[in-house]
Amino acid sequence: MTQLKRRGLFSLDLLIERKDEISALRGLISDGRAGNGRITVVSGATGSGKTALLQQAAECAVEQGSVAVNVTCSPLERDVPLAVVRQLFDALPLGPQPARQVADMLAEGVQAGLGEIVTTITPAHARVAEALWGLLVAFSERIPVVVLIDDVRNSDALSLVYLLYFIRRVRPTCIAMVLSDTEDPQPRFPLFRAEIMRLPELSHIRTAALSPTGVTELLAGRVRADKAGLLGAEFHNVSGGSPLLLKSLLRDLADSASQPPEQCAPVVGEHFAQAVVSCLRRSGPTMLVVAQWVALLGESTCKELLAECLGTSPESAHRLLRMLDTIGVTRAGRFRHPAARVAIMDGISEQNRAEMKFRVARMLYDTGAPATQVAGHLLGQAGQQAGLCTEQAAWAVSVLREAADRALTGNRVEQAIAWLRQAHRLCTDKAERGAVLFHLARIQWRHSPTAALRCLDQVTKPFVHERFGTPYTLLLIRYLLRSGRHQEAQKILHRLHRDADSLPDEVCAELRLLEMWLAVSFPAVAEHFPYDHSLVVRRSGPVTGRDELQWQAARLLVGVLGGGVDGGFISEVEQALRLYQVAEATLEPLVMGLSALIFADRLAGAGSWCASLMDDVETLDAPAWRAALSALRAEIAVRQGDLKGAVRLAGQALDDIDAEGWGVEIGVPLSTMVLAHVAMGRTEEANALLQLPAADPMHESRYGLQYRYARAHHHLAADRPHAALRDFLDCGTLMRRWNLDAPGLALWRVGAAEALLLLGEQARAKSLMDEQWALLAGKRTTRSAGMALRVCAAVTRPDRRPALLRQSAEILQGCGDRYELAKTMADLAHAHEALGESARARHAARKALRLAQVCGAAGIVARCLPAQGAEPVAETGRRPEPEASAAPQGGGINELSRAESKVAALASMGYSNREISDRLHVTISTVEQHLTRVYRKLRVNSREDLPTASLQPAVSY
């Protein structure tokens, strides 16, 4: 540390703010020289500079011509009789003869034994003490003596009795005595302290901690001058003004080579940690134990709890807490720096720590502390190690589970997982261990489905081979199916159906919901387990409010994919589902509800709802939830022609969790990315995605249907119509067999018809499209209908194609699918061109080009450029934004009346004035007047300049 002056660092001046104390000691020494012996006790907390003050007193004594006798008491010599007295006389320059006399006297004193010496002095010891005192007084008459005894609390008991004998006789001599003592609410020899304190010739000096100003003064000579003032408060905050702790901080600072000079600040390292422990040990075994309990109690520290831990009174505990503050380790019972707490905790053995933590946890629980506070003390210990009995373990598990629930409420997922893992380790009841494990898996699922599945591996075998008629069985089935372990799931399902009559009502209700979920998610598995109609009779709706959401979502998805619901029912259930927020219990049904809206072609509602849920999830630590919603948003985006957005969102979904975590449900984001890349003309990227390993169980699920449908479109784009036809027809076979033949799931007939047209089989294509159009009865304003109409036009007479294509464009514009609208407009351009209607062809081609450029659909761009006579635009270049070319249109569109918007929308799709008048039931003159006002408000010159996509929100179909 270049900014730290090493000169004098380790001979630290600890006498700052000690002027009055030094002056008092000088007076004491002067009085002793004048034959007026006195006694001074220097007291203070450990590390407060008492020793430094005694060293200064010794220097003052020598300066005044006195003999300084330095004696240091050590806890290692507490049991050595007269060890301190021996040090005192050994330090005196007595000469050989007096020294031998002292040795003989000390030997006699040791031989006299202790007896009742702690409370009274025996005649034998009195004779020895008197003889020793006489030698000391005789020496002081020649040269004044200053006796300095450091840390007198560590003296042996017999020396204290002799010292008391000397102290009572010091007044008429040339002897001054200075004793340093550590403040201790529980002194070893209270009688010695009481006897000293009652002497009239006693004076008392207390060494207080340094103030922030004093710390700043201390730093002034050791750090950069402009930093000392700023750092004084920081060093004081960590050390509490303790000179010993300050010295350790400066040692750590000097040893820190990584600390930039311009950021000179306290560096809390090994020296500080050692100093903290040393302070506490030197303060006595009680203080170290107190500090350990405070370290364990943490923020819960209070005198009542500490008293219970120590087995003492709250008043005594309060004094001990104040002593810790005085030492400088804590402030108001809280550690000044985390390193101090760590250093103290490291000194507790694992066994003792476990026992102490459990004891703290139980005390906190009994005082009504929150479960999260109690659980913090139950981490990191095994039941056997902590010596927990069954009853204690059950109590601990209950607290940990409650704490985990509260942690989840606060979005502290990692904390909840840690508490549940500990609960599982401590739990001794087999059934509860399984419940804890499932709770843990549900929480882990939001973070890492892979970890959740591995967590459940340890209970999968018992559930397969044993009887567990609980909802956890059904949850395990869902997890097994998602991970592709269908055989294990089917074994459990077979057992449940075999024992259905003996299952509780709650399990029957869950089983019914599971069967509905299987029918639309894993229909190949559901084929082996047809609906049990007795369960339907026993449960026409949810048994409790807990599964109301699951019930509504399952009914909606089953109804949409099975084709048995109308728009009113969908809207009603959608409104009910929107009342819920994302949580462990609600994610799956919410995903089912959103999927149902997507398959029902209600993309606008699904998009807004999904975005709202995503906003909530973004604030949570739940990457798996975010991935599930991102996959749905990607699916919505690709169906609205936002191809780049679909790729981005699907990519985020795949980045949030790995392929193993996705399991068979990876078919959703993969199929979306393939469809988006195909639409953008990126067949190589789509092919790379299709080369990724796809587990066979995925093809037994709805997600496999979506994957196969996307693969078929890739074959179609790659000019492999035979392969495309095979995949489309396989989709159809499975969808009809599984009763999932919903156009919103996969328009396999439309795709197959396109493949057949490429193969020249127009009759088969027309048959499929006639079948598809019949199935769309009652749904002919949906996106699926718009897509179907485009292909219907391809299998009909050329003169009828423009009308069908304009109808398709009208529907798709209302649905907001720019990509499919671009395809329709491109077909419309070719249809007009085939009929020799070049102007209309150019108009449709220009519209298709603009939409394709916005979507990034390179294939459609290539088709449209020759038709409208423009120069090619590189896919990676900057495309002109048609809506931005007429810059003021955004505001102008908002100024259009409803009638003007309808006319403008139809005109932008190539309808003539007469055709518009026929559709809207108005005169041609009215159409012309509306168009004139539209051109003026939008500041365009002709219908070719009308922004098709921008007009869409203003038109209602």
N, C-alpha and C positions, 0 to 999 in steps of 0.2 A: 504494500500500500504506500504509494509514493507520497501521498498527502499526510500520512501519519508520521510524526517525528518520533523516531525510535529512541532518541536520547531521553533517558529517564522514564521510559514506558513501564518497565518492570520494577523500578524503584518509585512507584507512583506516589505523588504527594497527596496523602490522605488527610492532610491537616487543614484543608480548605474549610472555612466556616467554623474553625476551632480556636479562634483568638481568645475568647473569654475563658475557655477551658484551660488553655496553655497558661494564661495569666494567673488563674487560680492555682495551678500546680507550681508555678514559680513562687507564689506567696507561701504555699505549703513548705517548700524547700527552704525558703528564707527563714520561716518560723522555726524550722528544725535546727538550722544552724545557730539560731539565737537561743537554743535550749528550751524551746516551747514546742515539743514534739506533737505532731498531729497525724490524723488518719484521714485518708480520702478513699472513697469507693467510686470507681468509674464503672458505670453500668450502661448497658445498651443491648440491642439485639446482636445476634451473631453477624459478623461482617460489617459492623457499623464503625470500625476504626478504633476500637479500644486499645489494641496492641500498639498501633501507631502512636496513640497518645502517650502510652507508657514509655515507648522508645524516646519520644520527645522529652518526657520528664527526666529520663536518664541522662540525656544530653544536657539538659538544664542543670542537673545536679553536678555533673562533671565541670560545667562552666563555672559554677559557684564554689568549686573546691570540695565538694562532698564525694563520698564513695557511693556509686550506684550499684545496688545488689539486685540483679535480675533473676527472678524465679518464674519458671513456666510450669504450670500444673498440667498434667496429662491424664486422660482417662485410662491409659494403660498402666498407670502407677497408683490407681485409687486404692488398691489392696496392699500396697507396700507401706508399712507403718513408718511414719516420720520421713517419708520421701521428700516432702516439700521443705521441712525444716533442715534436712540434710543439705538440699540445694542451697538454702539461704546461707548456711555457715561455710559451705565449701566455696562460696563466691567471695567470702571475706578474706582479705590478706592478713590472716592472724599470725602467721609464723608457725614453726614446727611444734613448739611446746603447747600453745593453745589449741592447735589443730588436733593434737593427740588427746587433749582433754575433751574436746568436742566429740571426738570419735568414741571415747569411753562413755561419755554421758548418753550419747545416742544409743549405744549398745545397751546401756542400762535401761533406757526408756523402752526399747523394743522388748527386752526381757520382762519388763513389768506387765506386758500384755495389755489388752484393750479393756476387759471387764465392762464396767458401766460407763466407760469413758465418754460415750456420746452425750450423756446427760450431766455428768459431773467428773471432776478430775480427782484422781486418787492421790493419797499422800506421796506415794512413790513417784508418780509422774510430776507432782508439784515440785518435789526436790530437784528433779532433772530439769524441769522448765525454769526454775529459779536460777539454777547454776548457769544454764545457757543464756538466760537473759542478762545475768551479771557480766558474762564475757562480752555480749553485744554492747551493753551500756558502757563498759570500760573502753571498748574500742572506739565508740562514738565520741567519747570525751577527748580523744586525740584527733579524730577526723569525723565530722558529721556523716551520718549514714542515711541513705534514702533506700528503703526496701520496696521493690516493685514486684508484686506477685500477680502474674497474668492468669486469668481464667481460674479463679479460686474455687469455682464450683466443682472442678475436677480434682481437688485436693483429697488426700487420704484423710480419714476421720480423725486420727490421732494428731496429725499436723494442725488440723483446725482447732483442736483443744489447746495446743501449745500456742498457736497464733493468738487465740483469744486471751490467753494468759499474758502474752507480750503486749497486746493492744491496750489492755486495761492499765498498763504501767508506762505507757509511752509519753504521757504529757510532760513530765519534768525532765525529759531527756533531749539529746540532740539527734533524735531519730524521727524521721518522717516515714510513714508507710502509705503506699498506694496499692490498692487491691482492685483488680478488674473482675467484673462478674457479669455473666449473661443473664438478661432478664428471663425469668422462668416462672410461670404461674404455679409450678409444682417443684420448688427447690429440693435438692437432695437433703440439705441440712437446714431446715427452717430455724432451728434453735440458734445456730451460728449467725444467721442473718438477723434474727431478732435481737440478739445480744449486741451486735455491732451497731444496729440502728439506734439503740438507746444511749449510746455513748455521747456525752456533750462535746467532746473534741472531734467528732466525726463531721466531715463535709462530704457532699455528694455531687458527683458530676455525671450527667447523662449524655451519651453520644447519640444524637438524633441523626436521621438520614439527611443527606444533602438535599437542598432545595433545587428546583430547576435552575435558579441563578448560579448556585454553587456548581452544578454539573456543567453549566456553560463555561464557568471559569476554569474548571478542570480540563475541559476540552480545548480551551483557547490555545494552549501551548502544544497541542498534539494533532490538531486538524487545521485545515485551511482557515484562515481568520474569518473569511466571509461565510464559512459554513458553521462555525461554532455556535452562533446565536440560534440558527435554525435547528441544529442537531441537539441542543441542550434538552429541549422538551422531549424529543424522541428517545434519547438515551435514558432520561428520567422516567419516562413512561414504561420502559422495559425493565429497568432496574429498581424502581422505587426509591432511587437515591442512595442505595446501598453501595458504599465504597468498594466492597469486595466484588459485587456483581458488576459494577462499573469497570473495575479492573479486568474482569473476565471478558466483558464486551470489547474492550479495547484490544485485548489479546486476539480475540476472534477477528476483529477488524484488521489487525496487523497481518494475520495469517491468510487473509482473503486476497488472493491474487486476482480474482475475477471482478472485484468491485471497481468500477470506473471511478477515477478521481472526482469527476464532476457529479457523481451520484453518491458521494460519501454519506453513508447512513449506517445505523446499527446492523452488524452482522451477527446473528445469533447462531453460535456453533458449539463445538465440543467443550470449549473452555467455559462457556456460560452454563451448559448442562451440568458439568462437573461442579461448578461453583454453587449451583442451586442445591444439589444433593449434599455437598459438603456443609453448607449453611445449616441445612436441616439436621444432619447427623450431629454436628457440633452443638446444636440447640437441644440435644437430648433425644432419646428414642421416642418419647411421646410426640414430639413435633413431626418426626418423619412419618409416624403412623397417622397423625392428623392430616398431614399433607396427602398421604395415600388415599384416605377416605374422601378428602375434598376432590382429589383427582377423579375418583370413581363417581362421586355424586354429580360432578359437573355443574350445570346450571341449576340443579336441584339443591345445591348446598344451602343449608340453613342450620341454625344452632340446634333446632329440635331433632332433625335427622342425624346430625353429627353426634349429638348426645347419645342417641340410641345406638349408633354405630360403635361409639367408644365405651358405652356403658357408664356414662357419667351424667351430670345434671346439665340442663340447657345453659345455665349461667357459666359453668365451667367450660362448656363447649364454646360459648361466646368469647371467653377470655383467650382460648386457644386460637380462635379465628383471628382475633385482633393481633395476637402474637405473630401469626403468619403474615399479616399485613405489615407489621413492624419490621419483620425480616426483609421485606421487599419482594417476596415471591408472589404474593397475591394483593389484590385491591378489592376490598369489600367482599372477601371470600371467593373471588374469581381470579384465576391465574393471569398475571400480567402478560404473559406470552405463552403460546401453545408449547414451545420447546420445554418450558419448565414442567408442564404437565406430563409431557412425553418422557422426560428424564425420570420423573418420579414413578410413572407407571412401569417403566422398564425395570425398575428395581423390585417389582412384585413378582413372585414366582407364579407360574401358570396355574398351579393348583389353588394358591391363595387368591389369585385374582378371580378365578371362576367362583369360588365360594363367596368372596366379598361382593362381586357383581350381582349374584343371585340374591344375596341378603339385601343389597340396596334396592333391587327391583321389587322385592316383596314389601319392603318398607314404603316405597313410593306407591305401590298398589294399595296398600292398607290406608294410606293418607288420601286416596282419591285422585292420584295423579293421572293424567291422560295415558291411554294405552301406548301411544307412540313414545312417550317419555319413559315408560316402564320398559318397553321392548328394547330400547337402546341399550339396556344393561343386561339383556338376555342373549345378545349376539356373541358369537365366538366361543361358546362353551358347549361341550357335549354333556349329555345327561349323566353318564357314568362318571365323567371327570368332575363334574360339579357335585356329585353325590346326591342326585335328586331321586327321591322316591317316586312311586307312581303318581301319588296325589300331587306332588310338587310339579312333576312333568306335565300333568294334565292342566294345571293352572297356568304354567308358562306357555303351553301351546295355545290356550284360549286367548291369552293376552297378545301373543304374537300374531294370531290370525286377525284379531280386532285391529291391531296396529297396522297390519298390511292393508286392510280395507280403508282405513283412514288415510294412509299414505297414497293409495290410489286416487282417493278423492282430491288430494292435493297434487296429483300428477307426479308423484315421486315413485316412478315405476321401479327403478333399481333398488330403492329402499324396501319397497313392498316385496320384491323377489327375495331379497336377503332375509327378511323376517320370516317369510314362508319356508325358505330352505332351513332356517334354524328350527322352525316349528316341526318340520318333518324329521329333523335329526333328533329332536327331544321326544317326539311322540312315541308312546309305547303301545297304543291301541291300534290294532290292525285296520279296523274300519276307518278310524279317523285319519290314519296315515294316508289311506287312499284318498279321502276327501281333501286333505291338505295338498296332496300331489296334484289332484285335478284343478284345485284353485290356483296352484302355482303354474300349471300348464296354461290355463286360460290367460293369466297375466303375461306369461312369457310369449304367448302367441302374438300379442300386439307388438312385441319387440323383435322376436325371432321365432317364427313358426318351426324352424329346424330344431331349436333348443327345446321347444315345447314337445315336439314329437319324441325326441330322445328322452325327455323327462318321463314320458308316459310308457316308454319301453319296459320299465321295471314293473308295471302293473298290467301290461297287455296280456301276458300269459295267464295270470290268475283270472282275469275277466273272461278269457276264452274258455278256460277249463272249469271254472267255479261258478257259483250262482251269486250274482250281484244284481238284485232287482232294484236298482236305483237309477236316478237320472244321470249319474256319472257314467253308467254303462252306455247310454245313448250318446253322450258327449264323446266318449271314446270311439264309438262307431263313426261319428262325423270326422274325427281327426284321422282315423285309419283310412277312410275312403278318400279324403283329400290328399293323403300321402301316397295313395296308390296301393295300399295293402288291403285289397278287396276281399281276399279269401278269409283273412282273420276277421274282418268286419262281418262277413256273411255267417261265420260260425256263431258269433255272438247273436246275430239277428235270428238265426234258426232256433237258438235256445230260448230267446225271448218270446218268439211266437209259440213255441211249444208250451211255455209256462204262462201264456197270456192270461189265462183265467185266474191265476193266483197273484197277479201283479197288483200293487196298490193303484188307486185311481190316478194319482199324480203320474205314475210311470206309464199308465195306459194313455194318458193325455199326451205325454211326451212322445210316446211311440207313434201315435197318430200323426203328430206333427212331423216326426222323422219320416214316416211313410210318404207324406205329401212332399217333403223336401227331396226324398229319393226319387220320386216320380219325375221331377223336373230337373234334377241335378245329376243323378246317377241312375238313369232309367234301366240300364242293362242289369244292374243289381236289383232294382225294384221289381223286375220281371219275376224274380224268384220269390217275391213276397207280395202277393196281391193284397189289396186293401181288405182288412178284417171288418166286415160290415157290423159285427157286434160292437166293435169299438166305436163306430160311427153313431150307433144308437146310444151308447153310454156317454158319448161326448159329442154334442152337436156344436159346441163352441168351447172356448177355453174354460178350464176348471177354475182357474184363478186369474187375477189380473196380471200375474207375473208373465204369463205367456200370451197375453192378448196381442202384443206386437207380432210375435212369431206366427200366431194363427192368422192374423190379417194378411201379413206378407206372403205366407204360404198359399192362402186362398187366391190372392191376387195373381201370383206367378203361375199357379196351376191353371187358373181361369184364362189368363192371356195366352199361354202356350197351348192349352187345350182347346181354345176357341169358344169357350162357354160363357163369356162375360160380355157385357155391353159397355159403352162409354160411360154411362152413369155410374155403374158399379166401380169402374176404374177410378173415376174422379172422387167418389165417396171414400174409397179405401186410401187413395193418395192423400187426401186431406187428413185422415186419421193417422197415417204414418208420419206425416210432417211434424207431428207434435213431439216426436222423440229426438233425443240427441244421441251422438255416438258414445257407446260404452261397450264393455265386454259382452253384456247380454243383448245389446241392441244392434251391434255391427252387422251380424249375419242377416237378420230380417230386413234391415235397412238396405243392404246390398241386394237382397231379393226383390224388395219393392222397387228400387231404382232399375234393376234389370227388367222387371215387368214393364215399367214405363218405356224403356228403350225398345223392348220387343213389341210394344203396342204403338210404336212410332210417335210417342209423345216426347219428342226430343227436347223441346224448349223447356217444358216443365221439369224433365229429368236433369237437364243441364243446370238450371238455376238451383234446384234442390241439392244436386251433387256439389256445386260450388259452395253452397252454404255449409254443408257438412264438412267440406274440405277446410274451410276457414276455421271451423272448430278443431279439427284434427291437427292443423298446423301448430296449434299452441300446446299439443300434447307430445309426449315422448312415445310415439306409436308408429314406427315406420311401416309395420305390416298393415295397419289401418290406412295409412296414407297411400300405400301401394294399391290396396283394393279399390280405393276411391279414384286414384289416378288411372287405373285400368278402365274403370267405368267412364271417366271423363274422356279418355282416349277413344273409347267406343262411340261415345256421343259425337266427338269431334269428327271422326272419320265418316259418320253418317250425316254430318252437316257440311261436308266438303272441306273442313279445315284439316288438310292432310298433314301439313307441317306440325300443327298443334297435336295431331294424333300421334305422330312419331315421337314428338318430344314427351308427351304424357305417358305413352306406353313405355318409352325408355326409362323414364323416372320410376315407373312401377317395377320394372325389372331390376333397376339399380337398388331400390330400397330393400328388397329381399332376394335371396339367391334362388336358383331353380329348384333346389331341394325344398326350400321353404314354401315355394309356390305349389309344389306338388302337381296334381293334375289340372289345377285351376290356372296354370301357366298358359293354357290354351287361349284364355281371354286376351291378355296383352300381346301374345305372339300373333294371334290371328289378326288383331287390329293393326299391328305394325306391318304384317304382310300385305293386307288390303291397302294400307296407305302407300306403301312403296310401289305396289303394282299400279295404283292410280297415278302416281307421280312418274311412272315409266322407269322406275328403278328395279328392274327385274332381277338383277344380280344381287342387290341387297336383300330382296325378298327371298331369293333362292338360298342365300346364306342363312337366313333365319330358319328356313324349312329344313336345313341340314342338321340343325341342332337335334340331339336325341329326344324323341318323344316316346314316353313310356306307354306300353300297351293299355294299361288301365285308363289312360286319358280318353281313349276311343270308346270307352264304355260310358262316357259321361256327356253331358250337354257341351262341355268345353271342347270335347273332341269333335263334336259336330261343327262348332265354329271354326276350329282349326282346319278340318277337312274342307269346309266351304271356302276358306281363304286360300287354301292350297289349290283348289279347283280354279279360282280366278287367276292365280299365278300361271297355271298351265295354259289358261286361255290367252293371257297376255304374252306368254312365251311361244305362242303358235303351236300348242300341243292340244288340239281340240279333242282327240280321242281320250287322252288322260283326264282332261277337264270334264268331259262327259261322264266318264266313269266315276269320278269323285262326286259330281253333282247328283248323279243317280243313286250312288251309295248313301249320300246324305238323305235323299228322299226316302229310300227304303227304310232307313233307321228312324227318321222322323215320323213316318206313318206307323211303323211298328210300335214306336214308343208313345204315340199319341201326342207328338210335339210338332205337328205340321202347321206351325204358325209362320206366316210370311215374314213377320218382323224378326224371327230368329234367323232364318236363312231362306232366301228366295231361290231355292234350288231349281225350280222349274224354269225360271227366267234364265238362270245361268246355263242350264242344260239346253234350252232353246237356242241361246246364242252359240253354243258349241255345235249344235245340229245345223244351224244356218251356215257355219263355216265348213261343215262337211257336206253341204248341199242337200240336206234332208229337211226341206221346208215343210213338208206335210207333218212330219213328227213334231217339228218345232211348233207348228200352228196348233196341233192337238194339245201339246203341253200348255201353251198360252191360253187356249180356250178354257182349259181346266183351271189354270191359275186365276183367270179373270172371274170365273164362277165362284171360286173360293173367297174372292175379295168382296163378295156381295155385302153391303153394309159398311165396307171399309174403303170406299173408292175415292176418298179424299186424302188418304194417307200416303206417306212416302213410298210404301211398298206398291201402292196402286200407280203412283207416278212412274216408278221404275218399270212396272209391268207394262204400262201403256207404251213406253218407248219400244219395247220388244214386240208388243202386239202390232205396232205400226210396221215393223220389219217383216211380219208374216202376212200382211194384208196387201191389197192392190196399191200400186204407186199413187193413184189419184186420191186415195183415202188417207195416205200417210201423214200429210201436213196437218190435217185436222186432229188426228190422234196425238201427234207430237206436240201440237200447241196445247192440247188438253193436258198432256203429261207435263209440259213446261209450267203451265199454270198451277198444277198441283205441287210440283217440286219447288216452285218459287214460294208458294205459301208455306211449305214445310221447312224451307231454309237450307236445303241441300244444294250447295253451289256446284259440287262436282257432278252429281247426277243431272243437274240442270244444264251444265256445260255439255255433257254427253248428248242430252236431248236436243239442245240447240244445234250441235254439230250435225246430228242426224237430220234435223229439220233443214239445215242448209243443203245437205245432199239431196233431200227429198225435193226441195224446190228446184235445185239444179237439174234433177232428172226430169222435171216437168217443164224445163225451159224457163223457169221464173228466176232469172239471174239476179234481179234487184233484190227480191226477197231472200234469195240464197246468200247474197253478200251481207245483207242485214243480219240474218241468223248466224252466219259465220263470224261476223264481227262480235256479236253478243257472246257466242261460244268462246271465242278467243279471249275476250276480256275476262270471262269467268275462269277459264282454264289457267290464264296467267296468274290470277289471284290465288287459285288453289295450288299452282305449281304442277298441274297435270300436263306433263310434256307431250304425251301421246295425242291429246286433244289439240294442243297447240299446233303440232305438226300437221294434223288433219285439216285444221282451219286456215292456216296461212295461205295455201294456194287458192282456196276458195274466195278469200277476201282480198287477195292481191297485195299482201304486205310482205315486207322483208322478214326473214326468220329472226327470231329472238333467241339468243343463247339461253339455255336453262339457268346457267349461273350468272347471267347478266342482269342488269336492272330492268325489270319489266315496267312498262308504263301502267300506272294504276288508273283504270278507266274512271273509277269514281272520283279520283283526285284530279283528273284532267279538267273536269268542270268544277273547279274548286268550290264555288259557292253553293253547290247542290245540297250539301247537308242542311243548311238553313232553309233553302228553297223547298226542299221536300217537306219540311215541317209546316210550310205555309200552304201546301196543297190541301184543298178540301177533300172529303172522302170520295166524292164523285170524280174529281180530277185525278186522284190517286189511282182509282180503278181503271180509268181510261189510259193513264200513262203506263200502268203496269201491263195492260194488254197490248198497247202499241209497242212497248219495248220488246215483247215476245214475238212480234211480226204479224199481229192481227191487222187486217185492213180496217179502214173506217167503217165500212159496211158490216164486217164481221163483229166489230165492237158494238155497233148500234144494235145488231141482232142479239148479242149476248146480254147487253145491259138494258135492252128494251127502251132505247131512246132513239131520237132521230139522228141522221148522219150530221145534220147541221149542229146539233148539240155536241156531238163528238168533236167536230171541227172547232167549235168554240172552246171546249174544254182543253183541247190540245194547244190551241193558241195561247191560252193562259198558262198552261204547263210550260211551254217553251219559254215564255217571258219570265216566269218565276224561277225556272231552273237555269235560265240563260244558255239555252241550247238552240240549235238551228233546225234540227230534224229529229225524227223518231230514232234514227240510227245512233244519235248521241244520248239517248235516254239511258240512265244507269239501271240496269236490270236488278242487280243485287241490292242496290240502295233503296229501290222502290218497294222491295219485298215487305218490310215491316208495316208499310202504310196500306197494304192490301189485305183484305180479309176474305178467305174462301171457305 
